[in-house]
Amino acid sequence: MKAELLFDAQAALGEGPAWDAKSQTLYWVDILEKRIYAGSRVVAQLERFIGCLAPRRGGGLIAALSDGAGSSFFVDLQPDTARQSVLAAVHEPAANRFNDGKCDPAGRFLAGTMAMNESDPTGALYSFDGKRVVKLFGGATISNGLTWSPDYKTFYYIDTPTRKVQAFDYDLATGQVANPRAAIQIPASLGWADGMTSDAEGNLWIAMWGGAQVTRWNPQTGRLLEQIPVPALQTSSCAFGGKDMNELYVTSARKGMSASDLKKYPLSGGLFKVETKVAGLPAFEFAQTVPQAS
């Protein structure tokens, strides 16, 4: 497998790819430049940092925004007009912002936060069902990749500095997590685990920040199955899409790179595609109002 450059965006912090199956569109963000892309096209220039987004069942997007001064929101966002409607506020420390997130199979939007200094464990993971925001847990430093197993019973989560992928029991009816345990230990030689997705076989695909690659793992055994080189040092996230859901889209960043690193990896900040031999799980859509467990 080989990573193909789709768009030399030179993004400061490309992140959060999400495939909208209805429109066959890949949405992704540049967090630091406060932009939303649809493929290679900028569809919204915002005033706040955008951590992540997901398609909505009724059309449009849900997004997690932060102003960098203590105000964070879940918003309804129309990508063609950049019109925003605040759905809920999230109370976070002033130095925090939203980072990675996506919807669960029932339609809840899960999004994590992090301290902008990347060192204080003041981040948390939140779940929003359209009516209320629930804090699932705190104590995260860089809340990052999240995904589910194909049967939706296991939730996987990355807090980057821990060098681990944690697994939780996931109750789809209530959206609650339980029984945390380490599923994968990431060797330092591979880089830092960042964004993550899963395939129909139950394996995890993880973008390696500082590692210029995407890795594929068996979370049942913790075994590294595959390494796919990407010509971008700060590989940041990945998501499946395409007509047959076998195209892996990979974002990257230029943030924190030295002049020599940029000379070695001039395509850093670009958007890439990898043709795989497996189908990935879809980007689940936000339901607005999730049915409550009886």
Backbone torsions as a table, in degrees:
resi	resn	phi	psi	omega
1	MET	NA	142.8	-176.8
2	LYS	-133.9	140.1	177.8
3	ALA	-83.8	124.4	179.8
4	GLU	-105.5	130.8	177.7
5	LEU	-70.9	124.9	175.0
6	LEU	-97.2	-36.7	-174.9
7	PHE	-156.0	121.3	178.9
8	ASP	-84.0	74.6	-172.8
9	ALA	-75.6	-23.0	-173.2
10	GLN	51.5	44.1	-178.6
11	ALA	-67.6	140.0	175.6
12	ALA	-66.2	-45.5	179.1
13	LEU	-147.8	73.2	175.3
14	GLY	-65.1	135.2	-174.4
15	GLU	-159.5	176.9	164.4
16	GLY	58.4	43.1	178.8
17	PRO	-65.4	138.2	179.1
18	ALA	-144.5	124.9	-177.3
19	TRP	-90.9	122.7	176.0
20	ASP	-94.7	104.9	-175.4
21	ALA	-66.2	-31.3	-177.8
22	LYS	-61.6	-44.9	-177.1
23	SER	-103.3	0.6	-177.3
24	GLN	53.0	48.7	-176.7
25	THR	-123.0	136.5	172.1
26	LEU	-95.6	115.6	171.6
27	TYR	-96.7	144.3	174.4
28	TRP	-156.5	171.2	-172.4
29	VAL	-131.4	156.8	164.0
30	ASP	-112.2	103.1	-172.2
31	ILE	-59.0	-50.1	-173.0
32	LEU	-73.3	-30.5	178.0
33	GLU	-89.4	-1.7	173.6
34	LYS	60.5	43.8	-176.6
35	ARG	-120.6	149.3	169.9
36	ILE	-114.5	131.2	177.2
37	TYR	-110.6	147.7	164.6
38	ALA	-116.5	100.6	-171.5
39	GLY	63.8	-116.4	-179.6
40	SER	-100.5	6.1	-174.6
41	ARG	-107.2	130.6	172.7
42	VAL	-75.5	119.6	-179.1
43	VAL	-105.7	-13.6	177.6
44	ALA	-156.4	132.3	171.5
45	GLN	-111.8	114.0	-171.5
46	LEU	-100.4	171.2	176.4
47	GLU	-98.6	-13.1	-179.8
48	ARG	-117.5	160.0	172.9
49	PHE	-65.3	134.5	174.9
50	ILE	-109.1	117.7	-178.0
51	GLY	-81.9	-43.3	-174.4
52	CYS	-163.9	167.6	179.5
53	LEU	-152.1	168.9	176.0
54	ALA	-155.1	151.2	176.1
55	PRO	-68.5	152.7	177.2
56	ARG	-106.9	146.9	-178.5
57	ARG	-61.4	-32.9	-179.3
58	GLY	-89.6	7.6	-176.7
59	GLY	100.6	156.0	-176.6
60	GLY	80.6	-164.8	-174.7
61	LEU	-131.2	156.8	162.1
62	ILE	-108.7	140.5	-176.7
63	ALA	-137.9	154.6	176.5
64	ALA	-111.0	116.3	-174.6
65	LEU	-118.2	150.7	176.0
66	SER	-140.6	144.8	180.0
67	ASP	-97.0	-1.3	179.4
68	GLY	78.2	7.7	-179.5
69	ALA	-132.9	22.2	174.6
70	GLY	106.4	-3.4	179.7
71	SER	-110.1	123.4	178.0
72	SER	-131.0	147.1	-172.8
73	PHE	-144.4	150.3	161.0
74	PHE	-96.8	130.0	-176.1
75	VAL	-131.6	149.0	165.0
76	ASP	-81.3	130.1	-176.0
77	LEU	-133.9	126.7	175.5
78	GLN	-94.9	111.6	-170.1
79	PRO	-64.3	-29.0	-176.9
80	ASP	-78.5	-20.2	-179.5
81	THR	-119.3	-11.2	-174.8
82	ALA	63.6	16.1	176.9
83	ARG	-68.5	134.7	-177.3
84	GLN	-123.3	141.7	171.9
85	SER	-130.1	122.8	-178.9
86	VAL	-71.0	127.4	178.4
87	LEU	-97.3	-34.7	-179.6
88	ALA	-165.0	148.4	175.3
89	ALA	-99.8	147.8	177.2
90	VAL	-122.5	126.4	-176.1
91	HIS	-91.7	112.3	-174.9
92	GLU	-131.3	159.7	172.7
93	PRO	-56.1	150.5	-174.5
94	ALA	-59.2	-30.5	-176.1
95	ALA	-89.7	9.9	-178.8
96	ASN	-100.4	158.4	171.2
97	ARG	-144.9	161.5	173.8
98	PHE	-68.7	149.7	174.7
99	ASN	-126.9	-118.9	-172.1
100	ASP	-79.0	155.6	177.0
101	GLY	-176.3	164.7	175.7
102	LYS	-168.6	174.0	-178.7
103	CYS	-89.9	148.2	173.8
104	ASP	-85.3	170.8	-175.9
105	PRO	-63.5	-18.7	177.8
106	ALA	-87.6	-10.0	177.5
107	GLY	104.9	6.9	173.5
108	ARG	-77.1	151.3	176.4
109	PHE	-103.5	117.5	177.1
110	LEU	-104.4	131.1	-179.2
111	ALA	-146.2	140.6	-178.5
112	GLY	-109.1	159.9	178.8
113	THR	-119.7	167.2	179.7
114	MET	-154.3	155.7	172.4
115	ALA	-75.5	137.3	-177.3
116	MET	-68.9	-15.1	174.0
117	ASN	-83.0	-4.6	175.4
118	GLU	62.2	20.6	-178.2
119	SER	-132.9	-21.9	-179.2
120	ASP	-88.2	132.5	-178.7
121	PRO	-81.8	57.7	-176.0
122	THR	-107.0	5.9	-179.8
123	GLY	-80.9	165.8	-178.8
124	ALA	-149.1	167.2	173.5
125	LEU	-115.5	128.5	-177.2
126	TYR	-116.4	153.7	174.7
127	SER	-127.2	132.1	-178.1
128	PHE	-126.5	122.5	-176.5
129	ASP	-103.9	10.7	-178.3
130	GLY	100.5	-18.6	179.4
131	LYS	-118.2	-43.1	-176.6
132	ARG	-141.1	153.0	177.0
133	VAL	-99.5	128.1	179.0
134	VAL	-116.7	129.2	174.8
135	LYS	-85.2	114.0	-177.8
136	LEU	-77.4	-40.6	173.5
137	PHE	-168.3	163.3	178.4
138	GLY	-121.5	-163.4	176.9
139	GLY	79.2	14.2	179.9
140	ALA	-88.8	147.0	176.9
141	THR	-94.8	-53.9	174.5
142	ILE	-130.3	89.1	179.6
143	SER	-64.4	122.7	-170.4
144	ASN	-134.8	-133.0	-168.4
145	GLY	-51.1	144.4	176.3
146	LEU	-149.5	142.5	178.8
147	THR	-165.0	176.8	-176.2
148	TRP	-125.1	159.7	171.4
149	SER	-75.5	161.2	-178.0
150	PRO	-60.1	-26.2	177.4
151	ASP	-90.6	1.6	176.2
152	TYR	67.3	9.8	-176.5
153	LYS	-90.6	-13.0	179.8
154	THR	-124.5	134.0	177.5
155	PHE	-110.9	131.9	179.4
156	TYR	-111.3	143.5	-172.1
157	TYR	-148.3	142.9	178.8
158	ILE	-120.7	125.4	163.0
159	ASP	-107.6	103.4	-163.7
160	THR	-48.3	-49.4	-175.4
161	PRO	-63.8	-17.4	-179.8
162	THR	-74.4	-16.0	-175.4
163	ARG	57.1	31.7	179.9
164	LYS	-131.6	153.2	162.2
165	VAL	-105.3	121.6	177.7
166	GLN	-94.1	145.1	173.3
167	ALA	-111.9	142.0	176.4
168	PHE	-129.3	148.9	165.1
169	ASP	-68.5	136.7	-177.6
170	TYR	-122.1	124.6	176.9
171	ASP	-96.2	103.0	-175.3
172	LEU	-65.9	-27.9	-179.5
173	ALA	-69.5	-35.2	-175.8
174	THR	-110.7	-18.6	-176.5
175	GLY	78.3	12.9	-179.0
176	GLN	-89.0	149.5	176.8
177	VAL	-111.1	151.6	-179.2
178	ALA	-155.9	163.6	172.5
179	ASN	57.6	58.7	179.0
180	PRO	-67.4	140.2	176.4
181	ARG	-154.3	157.8	-179.7
182	ALA	-79.6	124.7	178.0
183	ALA	-98.4	-37.6	-176.8
184	ILE	-140.2	136.3	172.2
185	GLN	-106.1	123.9	-175.1
186	ILE	-93.5	117.7	176.5
187	PRO	-65.2	144.1	-179.2
188	ALA	-61.0	-27.1	-177.6
189	SER	-65.5	-18.1	-177.4
190	LEU	-90.8	-14.4	-173.5
191	GLY	107.6	-163.9	-178.3
192	TRP	-106.6	132.3	178.6
193	ALA	-66.6	126.8	-177.2
194	ASP	-119.1	-118.0	-179.2
195	GLY	-73.0	159.4	-170.5
196	MET	-151.0	150.3	171.5
197	THR	-144.4	177.0	-178.9
198	SER	-133.9	157.1	179.6
199	ASP	-109.1	175.9	-175.2
200	ALA	-68.5	-15.1	177.2
201	GLU	-88.5	-3.4	178.1
202	GLY	90.4	7.1	178.0
203	ASN	-88.1	156.2	-177.4
204	LEU	-105.5	137.3	176.3
205	TRP	-112.9	122.3	-171.6
206	ILE	-126.2	127.4	173.8
207	ALA	-78.1	133.8	-174.5
208	MET	-107.3	103.6	177.4
209	TRP	-64.4	125.8	-177.3
210	GLY	80.6	0.8	-177.0
211	GLY	-113.0	-5.5	178.1
212	ALA	51.8	45.5	-177.6
213	GLN	-166.5	164.4	166.5
214	VAL	-115.2	137.8	-179.4
215	THR	-115.4	151.0	178.0
216	ARG	-119.7	133.4	-172.5
217	TRP	-132.2	151.2	167.5
218	ASN	-94.8	109.6	-176.2
219	PRO	-73.6	-13.7	177.4
220	GLN	-75.0	-31.9	-178.3
221	THR	-110.9	-16.0	-174.9
222	GLY	77.3	11.6	-174.0
223	ARG	-86.4	137.1	173.2
224	LEU	-77.5	122.8	-176.1
225	LEU	-98.9	-33.6	-171.7
226	GLU	-160.0	150.5	173.6
227	GLN	-128.5	125.6	179.9
228	ILE	-114.3	110.2	179.8
229	PRO	-62.7	142.4	175.3
230	VAL	-129.0	130.7	-177.6
231	PRO	-78.5	49.1	176.9
232	ALA	-147.2	122.3	-174.1
233	LEU	-62.4	-47.6	-176.7
234	GLN	-93.1	71.7	175.7
235	THR	-70.8	125.7	-164.3
236	SER	-113.1	-34.5	-178.6
237	SER	-163.8	168.7	-179.6
238	CYS	-153.3	152.7	179.8
239	ALA	-155.7	144.8	177.0
240	PHE	-83.1	149.4	176.8
241	GLY	-166.1	-162.3	-177.1
242	GLY	90.8	167.2	-177.0
243	LYS	-56.0	-41.4	-178.8
244	ASP	-102.1	9.8	178.4
245	MET	57.3	29.1	179.4
246	ASN	-113.0	8.6	178.2
247	GLU	-99.1	122.3	179.3
248	LEU	-95.6	115.2	178.0
249	TYR	-93.6	134.7	-172.8
250	VAL	-126.5	126.1	175.3
251	THR	-97.9	163.4	179.0
252	SER	-151.8	176.4	-173.0
253	ALA	-141.9	160.1	173.9
254	ARG	-108.3	-9.4	-178.0
255	LYS	-53.6	132.5	173.0
256	GLY	77.5	6.5	-178.4
257	MET	-89.7	141.4	177.3
258	SER	-80.6	168.0	178.1
259	ALA	-60.3	-38.8	179.9
260	SER	-69.4	-36.6	176.9
261	ASP	-65.5	-40.9	179.1
262	LEU	-66.4	-33.3	177.3
263	LYS	-68.1	-36.4	-179.9
264	LYS	-76.7	-35.3	-178.1
265	TYR	-124.3	68.9	-175.1
266	PRO	-66.2	-17.8	-179.5
267	LEU	-89.0	4.2	177.3
268	SER	-56.8	140.2	-174.1
269	GLY	91.4	0.1	179.9
270	GLY	-87.7	168.4	174.3
271	LEU	-106.1	131.4	-174.6
272	PHE	-124.7	162.6	176.0
273	LYS	-134.2	138.6	176.6
274	VAL	-123.2	123.5	174.1
275	GLU	-79.9	119.7	-178.1
276	THR	-109.8	173.6	179.0
277	LYS	-102.6	9.3	179.6
278	VAL	-129.2	160.7	174.3
279	ALA	-95.0	145.3	179.1
280	GLY	-99.6	165.8	172.5
281	LEU	-69.6	148.6	-179.1
282	PRO	-72.8	166.3	168.2
283	ALA	-81.3	108.3	-177.8
284	PHE	-67.2	146.3	-175.1
285	GLU	-93.9	152.0	176.3
286	PHE	-75.1	130.6	-173.7
287	ALA	-91.3	-9.1	-175.7
288	GLN	73.2	-55.9	176.3
289	THR	-129.9	109.9	-177.9
290	VAL	-85.3	131.9	177.1
291	PRO	-56.8	134.1	-179.2
292	GLN	-82.4	146.6	178.4
293	ALA	-65.4	140.1	179.5
294	SER	-90.4	NA	NA
